[in-house]
Amino acid sequence: MIFLALKTEDGRVTGKIAFYCRLLGISRQGFYKYLTNKARPWKYQDLANAIKEIVGEDECNDTYGRSRMYQALRLK
């Protein structure tokens, strides 16, 4: 999600959130929900790191499909 705003010289954001949300086609509630959840870690980050590690081990591993990646993860 992209947040557009004009900043003044002292760093304050000017403009109305409702205007920017309407411009981007999102709801204000969705914007505030995004703000509260953006610092939360992704629940699948450990799995993503393990997959990246497997892909980085060999140059042929980047062609692994779902089944072969599952087998490689099970072997670890």
Order of alpha helices (4+ residues) and beta strands (2+ residues): beta-beta-alpha-alpha-alpha-alpha
